[in-house]
Amino acid sequence: MADVTSISTSAQRFITLLPKRTQLFYVPFFMQPVTMRRGKLGGQYLSDLLATKPIDQLLAESRDESESGLRRVLGPVNLVTLGIGAIIGAGIFVLTGTVAATFTGPAIVISFILAATGCIFAGLCYAEFASLIPIAGSAYTYGYATLGEIFAWIIGWDLIIEYAFGAASVAVGWSGNLVALFQSFGIQIPPQMTAPPGTLLVLYNGQWLRLATIGPTLASAGIDSAKLPSAHGVLDLPAYLVIAAMTAILVIGVRESANFNSLIVFIKVGTVLTFIGIVGAYLLRHPDIAARNWHPFIPPNEGSFGAFGWSGIARGAGVIFFAYIGFDAVSTAAQEARNPQRDMPIGILGSLAICTVLYVSLGATLTGIVNYKLLNTAAPVALGIQATGVRWGSIVVMLGTFAGLTTTMLVMLLGQPRIFYSMSRDGLLPSVFATVHPRFRTDGLLPEWAGRVHPRFRTPWISSIVVGFFVAIIAGLLPINVLSQLTSIGTLLAFVIVSAGVWALRVKRPDLPRPFKAPLIWKSLPLTPLLGMGISLGLMASLPWSTWLRLIAWLIVGMLIYFGYGRSHSKLRTLTPK
C-alpha cells in the first residue's frame, strides 16, 4: 500500500480487508471509483475527475454553424420573452398564494425582494458566462469549463430537477386553474382525475375542492369536513395531458416554439399589468381593506422554523425562488442566439429586472385585496380579481393565467433536452440524446437514415420526448408543494455552482476576452460570486430537511450513473493524454 499516500490511513486499512477481486471502491465525497493497482491510485484519478473542458474547444463549438449544429435563430427580443415566459408562471400565478398563506403572510413582498437579490448576483454571473461561452448547456457547460467534469455531471443531473420538476410544478398549477374554470361553468371533472394519489377532496358549494385548501374556510364556518361528500385523488390527468401537448410543440422546432412563446408572453404581461391596475385602483378607493389585510404585515411565528415570522420569510423566499428560473433557461439557448455576446446579457438581466418589478407589485396588491389566510388555492390571482367585482377583469386574468403557465412549461421543457444534448455530446450520456430527427434537426450519432436532416428544422427530439414522458408522470402523481421545493433547491444549487465557476475562471483564465463582465469582482474580493453563493446557500438552508433528503438521494443516483457509464464514455477523457 506504499503508493496510496493520498488516501487516509483508516482507508488504507479498510482496503487491505477487501477481497483481492474487489478492485473498485468509492473514495469519500466525490472521488471516482479507483482501481487497486500499484501506481494508479491517487492524484491522477482526482485530476481526471476535475478535468475541465478547454475553453477554446467550447468557443469553437459555439461558432459551429455546420449541418450538425443547433441553428441560430433567436434574437434579443426572443431571449427576453423566453426568460419572461419562464419567470412569469407558477411563481406569480400559483405559488404566490400558497407561500403567503403558509409561510409569509403579506411579507411575501420581502421574500420576493430577498429572492430577487440572490438572482441579481447569480444573474450577473450567468450573463458573463453566457456571453463568454455561448453554447447550449447552461450551468452544466459553465461548470465543465471551470470546475471540472465531476462538477459538470453534478450540475447537469441537478438541472433535471430544476427543469423537469419545475415544469411538473407548473403543470399541476395549470391543472388547478383548469378545474376551477370548468367548475365556474358548472362542468365537473371526476375528482379522482384532478389530484395526485391520496389527496383528499370534499364537495362544498357544488365544487370539488382539496381539503388542504378549503379546510380553514370550513373551520371558520363551523362546518365538519367529515360530513361532506369526499373522494381521493388517483391521477392529475389535466397536468399529464398538458405536458404531452407541450412536448409535441417542442418536437416541431425551437423557432416555432419561441415565436409561440413570444406571442403569449406579451398577452400575459398585459394580464399581470391589468391585475395590478384594477386591484391597485380598488385599494386606493378602499384603503381600509388594504390596511386590514396587511396587518400584521409579518405574522408572528407559530413556534417552528418557517411558520411565519422572519424564518417564514426566509423559507418563503426559498420556495418562491424557483420562479426566477427564467434567466437560467435563457442561457440554455445560447447556442441558438444570433449574436450571443450582445444578446445573452440583455436576455438574462432584462427578463430578471422586468419580472422582479411585476412580482413585487402583484404580491403587494394580492395580499392587500384578499386576506393571506384564504390564498392557499391553485388560483389565488383569480380569487384576488374576483374580490374587486370587475367581471371582465376576472375573465382576462383567468385567460392570462393559462397563458402564463403554458409558456412557463414550454420554456422549462425547452431547456432540459438541451442539457441532455450537451451531456450526450460530451459522452456522459448515450448518444441517443443528441439524435437527429429526420425532419426536425439536431446533432446525432445513429445510423444514416436516422440522421438525415430537414433543411429548416433542428431539435433534440428524442430528449424532448423522454423528458416530456418523465415530466408528465411526475406531474400526474406528485403534489405541487413537493415539486416546487425540489425545483427550488435544484435551482439554488445551480446558482451556487455558476457563481463559483465565474470566480474560478477569473483566476484561471484572466486573459479571456469577456464581452460582458460581472461587476464587483476583484482579485482580493470577488464580491458578486460570493454574494451569489452566500444568498443561494442561505435560501437552501431555509428549505425543509425532507427536501434536502430528496436532493441527496437524487444526486446519489446520478453519481452511480456517472461512475457506471459517464466516466468511461467521456470524450474529454479519451482526448486527454494519459
C-alpha positions in Angstrom: 0.0 0.0 0.0 3.0 2.3 -0.4 1.5 4.0 -3.4 -1.7 5.1 -1.8 -0.3 8.0 0.2 -3.2 10.3 -0.9 -5.6 8.1 1.0 -6.1 8.3 4.7 -4.6 5.6 7.0 -8.0 4.3 8.0 -9.0 4.0 4.4 -5.8 2.0 3.6 -6.6 -0.4 6.5 -10.1 -0.8 5.0 -8.7 -1.6 1.6 -6.5 -4.3 2.9 -9.5 -6.1 4.3 -11.3 -6.2 0.9 -11.1 -9.4 -1.2 -8.5 -9.4 -3.9 -11.1 -9.5 -6.6 -12.6 -6.2 -5.3 -10.9 -3.7 -7.5 -13.2 -0.7 -7.0 -14.4 1.4 -4.1 -15.7 4.9 -3.7 -13.4 7.4 -2.1 -15.4 9.6 0.3 -17.0 12.8 -1.1 -16.8 12.9 -4.8 -13.6 11.0 -5.8 -14.2 8.4 -8.5 -14.1 4.6 -8.2 -10.4 3.8 -8.2 -8.6 0.6 -9.3 -6.4 -1.0 -6.7 -3.2 -1.4 -8.8 0.2 -0.1 -7.9 0.9 3.4 -9.2 -2.7 4.0 -10.3 -4.2 5.3 -7.2 -4.3 8.9 -6.0 -3.7 12.2 -7.7 -4.2 11.0 -11.3 -7.8 9.9 -10.6 -8.7 13.1 -8.8 -7.1 15.0 -11.6 -9.4 13.1 -14.1 -12.4 14.0 -12.1 -11.5 17.7 -12.0 -10.5 17.8 -15.7 -12.1 20.8 -17.4 -13.3 21.2 -21.0 -10.9 23.5 -22.8 -12.4 27.0 -23.3 -11.0 27.1 -26.8 -12.9 23.9 -27.7 -16.2 25.4 -26.2 -15.7 28.6 -28.2 -15.1 26.5 -31.4 -18.3 24.6 -30.7 -20.2 27.8 -30.2 -19.1 29.0 -33.6 -20.2 25.8 -35.3 -22.7 26.6 -37.9 -22.4 23.3 -39.8 -25.2 20.9 -40.5 -24.6 19.2 -37.2 -25.1 22.3 -35.0 -28.2 23.9 -33.5 -29.5 26.6 -35.7 -29.0 30.3 -34.6 -32.5 31.8 -34.9 -33.1 33.7 -31.6 -32.6 37.5 -31.2 -32.7 39.7 -28.1 -36.5 40.0 -28.1 -36.9 36.2 -28.3 -34.4 35.8 -25.4 -36.1 38.4 -23.2 -39.5 36.9 -23.9 -38.1 33.4 -23.3 -36.9 34.5 -19.9 -40.2 36.2 -19.1 -42.0 33.1 -20.3 -40.3 31.1 -17.7 -40.3 33.6 -14.8 -43.9 34.7 -15.0 -45.7 31.4 -14.4 -46.4 29.3 -11.4 -44.4 31.6 -9.1 -46.7 34.5 -9.6 -50.0 32.8 -10.6 -50.0 29.8 -8.1 -47.2 29.8 -5.5 -47.7 33.5 -4.6 -50.9 32.4 -2.7 -49.5 29.2 -1.3 -46.4 30.9 0.1 -48.3 33.8 1.5 -50.9 31.5 3.2 -48.4 29.1 4.7 -45.1 30.9 5.3 -45.0 34.7 5.0 -48.4 36.4 5.1 -48.2 39.9 3.4 -44.5 39.8 3.9 -44.2 37.8 0.8 -43.1 41.1 -0.7 -39.9 40.8 1.3 -39.5 37.2 0.2 -39.7 38.3 -3.4 -37.1 41.0 -2.8 -34.8 38.6 -1.0 -35.1 36.0 -3.8 -34.5 38.7 -6.4 -31.4 39.9 -4.6 -29.8 36.4 -4.9 -30.9 36.3 -8.6 -29.2 39.6 -9.4 -25.8 38.3 -8.4 -26.3 34.9 -9.9 -27.8 36.5 -13.0 -24.6 38.7 -13.4 -22.5 35.5 -13.2 -24.8 33.8 -15.8 -24.5 36.8 -18.1 -20.7 36.8 -18.0 -20.6 33.0 -18.7 -23.3 33.2 -21.4 -21.5 35.9 -23.3 -18.1 34.2 -23.0 -19.3 30.6 -23.7 -22.4 31.0 -25.9 -23.2 27.3 -26.2 -26.1 25.0 -25.2 -26.0 23.5 -21.7 -26.2 26.5 -19.3 -24.7 25.8 -15.9 -23.6 22.4 -16.9 -21.4 23.8 -19.6 -20.1 26.5 -17.3 -19.2 24.0 -14.6 -17.4 21.8 -17.2 -15.3 24.7 -18.3 -14.2 25.9 -14.9 -14.6 23.4 -12.1 -14.2 20.0 -13.7 -16.1 17.0 -15.1 -17.4 15.8 -11.8 -19.0 19.2 -11.0 -20.4 19.3 -14.6 -22.1 16.0 -14.0 -23.5 17.0 -10.6 -25.0 20.2 -12.0 -26.3 18.5 -15.2 -28.0 15.9 -13.1 -29.3 18.6 -10.7 -30.7 20.6 -13.7 -33.1 17.7 -14.3 -34.7 18.7 -11.0 -34.6 22.3 -11.9 -36.3 22.0 -15.3 -38.3 18.7 -15.2 -39.7 19.1 -11.7 -40.2 22.8 -12.3 -42.3 22.0 -15.4 -44.3 19.4 -13.4 -45.0 22.0 -10.7 -46.3 24.4 -13.3 -48.4 21.7 -14.9 -50.1 21.0 -11.5 -50.9 24.7 -11.2 -52.3 24.8 -14.7 -54.5 21.8 -13.9 -55.9 23.5 -10.8 -56.8 26.6 -12.8 -58.4 24.5 -15.5 -60.5 22.6 -12.9 -61.6 25.9 -11.3 -62.5 27.4 -14.7 -64.6 24.3 -15.6 -66.4 24.4 -12.2 -67.2 28.1 -12.7 -69.2 27.0 -15.8 -70.8 24.0 -14.0 -68.6 21.4 -15.6 -67.3 18.8 -13.2 -64.2 16.7 -14.0 -64.2 13.4 -12.0 -62.4 14.5 -8.8 -60.2 11.3 -8.8 -58.7 12.6 -12.1 -57.8 16.1 -10.8 -55.4 15.3 -7.9 -52.3 13.1 -7.1 -52.8 9.8 -5.4 -54.1 10.1 -1.8 -55.2 13.7 -2.0 -58.5 14.2 -0.1 -61.2 16.3 -1.8 -64.5 17.3 -0.5 -67.7 18.6 -2.2 -68.5 22.1 -1.0 -70.9 24.6 -2.6 -71.2 22.3 -5.6 -67.4 22.2 -6.2 -64.8 19.5 -5.5 -62.0 21.2 -3.5 -58.9 19.9 -1.8 -59.3 19.7 1.9 -55.9 21.3 2.5 -57.2 24.4 0.6 -60.7 24.7 1.8 -60.0 23.5 5.4 -59.5 26.9 7.0 -62.7 28.3 5.4 -64.7 25.2 6.7 -63.3 25.6 10.2 -64.1 29.3 10.4 -67.7 28.5 9.3 -68.1 25.7 11.8 -68.5 23.0 9.1 -67.3 19.5 9.9 -65.4 18.3 6.7 -66.0 14.7 7.7 -69.7 15.1 6.9 -69.2 16.3 3.4 -69.0 14.0 0.3 -65.4 13.1 -0.3 -63.1 11.4 -2.8 -59.4 10.6 -3.1 -57.2 11.6 -6.0 -55.8 8.9 -8.3 -54.1 10.9 -11.1 -53.8 14.6 -12.0 -54.9 13.9 -15.6 -55.0 17.5 -16.9 -51.4 18.0 -15.7 -50.3 14.9 -17.6 -52.1 15.8 -20.8 -50.8 19.4 -20.9 -47.2 18.2 -20.6 -47.8 15.8 -23.5 -49.1 18.7 -25.6 -46.1 21.0 -24.8 -43.7 18.2 -25.7 -45.3 17.9 -29.1 -44.9 21.6 -29.7 -41.2 21.4 -28.8 -40.5 18.5 -31.2 -41.7 20.7 -34.0 -38.8 23.1 -33.6 -37.4 25.9 -31.4 -38.2 28.7 -33.8 -41.8 27.9 -33.9 -41.8 27.3 -30.1 -40.0 30.6 -29.5 -42.5 32.6 -31.6 -45.4 30.9 -29.9 -43.9 31.8 -26.6 -43.3 35.4 -27.6 -46.9 35.9 -28.5 -48.3 34.5 -25.2 -45.7 36.4 -23.2 -47.0 39.7 -24.5 -50.5 38.6 -23.5 -49.7 37.5 -20.0 -47.6 40.6 -19.2 -50.6 42.6 -20.1 -52.6 40.4 -17.9 -50.4 41.0 -14.9 -50.5 44.7 -15.5 -54.3 44.5 -15.8 -54.5 42.8 -12.4 -52.1 45.3 -10.7 -54.0 48.2 -12.3 -57.5 47.0 -11.3 -56.7 45.9 -7.8 -54.4 48.9 -7.2 -57.2 51.3 -8.2 -59.7 49.4 -6.0 -57.3 49.6 -3.0 -56.8 53.3 -3.5 -60.6 53.7 -3.3 -60.8 51.4 -0.3 -57.7 51.9 1.8 -59.3 50.3 4.8 -59.3 46.9 3.1 -55.6 47.0 2.5 -54.9 48.3 6.0 -56.9 45.4 7.5 -55.3 42.7 5.3 -51.8 44.0 5.6 -52.0 43.9 9.4 -49.9 42.3 10.8 -47.5 42.7 7.8 -45.2 40.0 9.3 -47.4 37.5 11.1 -45.8 36.2 14.4 -44.0 32.9 14.2 -46.2 30.0 15.3 -43.4 28.1 17.1 -41.5 26.3 14.4 -39.0 27.4 11.7 -40.7 28.6 8.6 -44.1 29.0 10.1 -44.4 32.8 9.6 -42.1 35.4 11.2 -38.7 36.1 9.8 -37.9 32.4 9.3 -41.1 32.2 7.3 -39.9 35.0 5.1 -36.6 33.1 4.5 -38.4 29.8 3.7 -40.9 31.7 1.5 -38.0 33.1 -0.5 -36.5 29.7 -0.8 -39.7 28.2 -2.1 -40.6 31.0 -4.5 -37.1 31.2 -5.8 -37.7 28.6 -8.5 -40.0 31.0 -10.3 -36.8 33.0 -11.2 -35.6 30.2 -13.3 -36.2 32.3 -16.4 -32.8 33.8 -17.0 -31.2 30.3 -16.5 -33.5 29.0 -19.2 -32.3 31.8 -21.5 -28.7 30.7 -21.0 -29.6 27.2 -22.2 -30.5 28.6 -25.6 -27.1 30.4 -26.0 -26.1 28.3 -29.0 -29.3 29.2 -30.7 -28.8 33.0 -30.3 -27.8 35.0 -33.4 -25.4 37.3 -31.5 -24.9 35.7 -28.1 -22.2 38.1 -26.9 -24.5 41.0 -27.1 -27.9 39.3 -26.7 -27.4 36.9 -23.8 -26.8 39.6 -21.1 -29.8 41.5 -22.5 -32.0 38.4 -22.3 -30.9 37.4 -18.9 -30.8 40.7 -17.0 -33.7 42.2 -18.9 -36.1 39.4 -18.1 -35.0 39.3 -14.5 -35.5 43.1 -14.0 -38.9 43.2 -15.6 -40.3 40.2 -13.7 -39.0 41.3 -10.3 -41.0 44.6 -10.6 -44.1 42.7 -11.6 -43.6 40.1 -8.8 -43.3 42.6 -6.0 -46.2 44.7 -7.3 -48.6 41.7 -7.7 -47.6 40.3 -4.3 -48.5 43.6 -2.6 -51.8 44.0 -4.3 -52.9 40.4 -3.9 -52.3 40.3 -0.2 -53.9 43.7 0.1 -57.2 42.7 -1.6 -57.5 39.2 0.0 -56.5 38.1 3.5 -53.5 35.9 3.2 -55.1 33.0 5.1 -57.5 32.5 2.2 -54.9 32.4 -0.5 -53.9 28.7 -0.3 -55.5 27.8 -3.6 -54.5 26.9 -7.1 -55.9 30.1 -8.5 -55.1 33.0 -6.0 -54.8 35.7 -8.7 -58.3 34.8 -10.0 -59.5 35.0 -6.4 -58.0 38.4 -6.0 -59.5 39.9 -9.1 -62.9 38.5 -8.2 -62.8 40.4 -4.9 -62.9 43.7 -6.9 -66.2 42.7 -8.6 -64.8 43.6 -12.0 -66.2 40.7 -14.1 -64.3 41.4 -17.3 -61.1 41.6 -15.3 -61.7 38.1 -13.9 -62.0 36.7 -17.4 -58.9 38.5 -18.6 -56.9 37.3 -15.6 -58.1 33.7 -16.0 -57.0 33.6 -19.6 -53.7 35.3 -18.8 -53.1 32.8 -16.1 -53.4 29.9 -18.6 -51.1 31.8 -21.0 -48.5 32.3 -18.2 -48.5 28.8 -17.0 -48.4 27.4 -20.6 -45.3 29.4 -21.6 -43.5 28.5 -18.3 -44.0 24.8 -19.1 -42.8 25.5 -22.6 -39.6 27.2 -21.6 -38.7 24.6 -18.9 -39.3 21.7 -21.3 -37.2 23.6 -23.9 -34.2 23.8 -21.5 -33.9 20.3 -20.2 -33.4 18.4 -23.6 -30.7 20.9 -24.4 -28.9 20.0 -21.2 -29.1 16.3 -22.3 -27.9 17.4 -25.8 -24.7 18.9 -24.3 -24.1 16.0 -21.9 -24.6 13.4 -24.7 -22.3 15.3 -27.0 -19.6 15.1 -24.3 -20.1 11.3 -23.9 -21.6 11.5 -20.4 -25.0 10.2 -21.6 -25.8 7.9 -24.5 -25.6 9.4 -28.0 -29.3 8.8 -28.5 -29.9 12.1 -26.6 -28.2 14.0 -29.4 -30.1 12.3 -32.1 -31.2 14.0 -35.3 -34.9 13.9 -36.1 -35.3 13.0 -39.9 -37.3 16.3 -40.2 -36.7 18.4 -37.1 -32.9 18.6 -36.9 -30.2 18.3 -34.2 -26.8 16.6 -34.0 -26.8 12.8 -33.8 -24.9 9.5 -33.9 -27.5 7.0 -35.0 -27.5 5.3 -38.5 -27.5 7.5 -41.6 -31.2 7.1 -42.2 -32.0 8.4 -38.7 -29.5 11.2 -39.0 -30.9 12.6 -42.3 -31.9 16.2 -41.6 -34.5 18.6 -42.9 -33.1 21.9 -44.3 -35.2 24.0 -42.0 -35.7 22.4 -38.5 -33.3 21.1 -35.8 -34.5 19.9 -32.4 -33.2 17.3 -29.9 -36.4 15.3 -30.5 -35.6 12.1 -28.5 -34.5 14.1 -25.5 -37.7 16.1 -25.7 -39.9 13.0 -25.8 -38.0 11.3 -22.9 -38.2 14.4 -20.7 -41.8 15.0 -21.6 -42.8 11.5 -20.7 -41.0 11.6 -17.4 -42.4 15.1 -16.5 -45.9 14.0 -17.4 -45.7 11.1 -15.0 -44.4 13.1 -12.0 -46.9 15.9 -12.7 -49.7 13.4 -12.5 -48.5 11.7 -9.3 -46.8 14.3 -7.1 -48.3 17.3 -5.2 -47.2 20.8 -6.0 -45.5 21.5 -2.7 -43.1 18.6 -3.1 -42.4 19.5 -6.7 -41.9 23.2 -6.1 -39.5 22.7 -3.2 -37.4 20.2 -5.2 -37.3 22.7 -8.0 -36.2 25.5 -5.7 -33.3 23.6 -4.2 -32.2 22.4 -7.6 -32.2 25.9 -8.9 -30.3 27.3 -6.0 -27.6 24.6 -6.3 -27.2 25.6 -9.9 -26.7 29.2 -8.9 -24.0 28.3 -6.3 -22.0 26.3 -8.9 -22.3 29.0 -11.6 -21.2 31.7 -9.2 -18.2 29.6 -8.1 -17.4 29.0 -11.7 -17.1 32.7 -12.6 -14.7 33.2 -9.7 -12.6 30.2 -10.7 -12.4 31.2 -14.4 -11.4 34.8 -13.5 -8.5 33.3 -11.5 -7.5 30.6 -14.1 -8.1 32.5 -17.3 -7.9 36.2 -16.7 -6.7 36.6 -20.4 -10.0 35.6 -22.0 -11.9 38.3 -23.7 -15.2 38.9 -21.9 -17.9 40.8 -23.8 -19.8 41.2 -20.6 -18.0 41.3 -17.2 -19.9 40.9 -13.9 -19.1 43.9 -11.7 -17.6 43.9 -8.2 -15.1 41.1 -8.8 -11.6 41.9 -7.6 -8.7 39.5 -7.0 -8.8 40.0 -3.3 -12.6 40.2 -3.0 -14.8 38.5 -5.6 -17.9 40.1 -4.1 -20.5 39.2 -6.8 -19.8 35.5 -6.8 -19.5 35.4 -3.0 -22.9 37.1 -2.6 -24.4 34.8 -5.3 -23.2 31.7 -3.5 -23.9 33.0 0.0 -27.5 34.0 -0.6 -28.3 30.9 -2.5 -26.8 28.6 0.2 -28.8 30.6 2.8 -32.0 30.0 1.0 -31.2 26.3 0.5 -30.7 26.1 4.3 -34.2 27.5 4.9 -35.9 24.7 3.0 -37.2 21.6 4.9 -35.0 18.7 5.7 -37.2 16.4 3.7 -36.3 18.4 0.5 -32.6 18.0 1.3 -33.1 14.3 1.6 -34.7 14.0 -1.8 -31.9 16.1 -3.3 -29.3 13.9 -1.7 -31.0 10.7 -2.9 -31.3 12.1 -6.4 -27.6 13.1 -6.5 -26.6 9.6 -5.3 -28.5 8.0 -8.2 -26.8 10.4 -10.5 -23.3 9.5 -9.2 -24.0 5.8 -9.8 -24.9 6.6 -13.4 -21.8 8.8 -13.8 -19.4 6.1 -12.5 -21.2 3.3 -14.2 -21.5 5.0 -17.7 -20.5 8.6 -18.0 -16.9 8.5 -16.8 -15.9 5.6 -19.0 -17.5 7.2 -22.1 -16.4 10.7 -21.5 -15.0 12.2 -24.7 -12.8 14.6 -22.8 -11.0 11.7 -21.1 -10.5 9.9 -24.4 -8.9 13.0 -25.9 -6.8 13.8 -22.8 -3.2 12.3 -22.9 -2.6 9.9 -20.1 
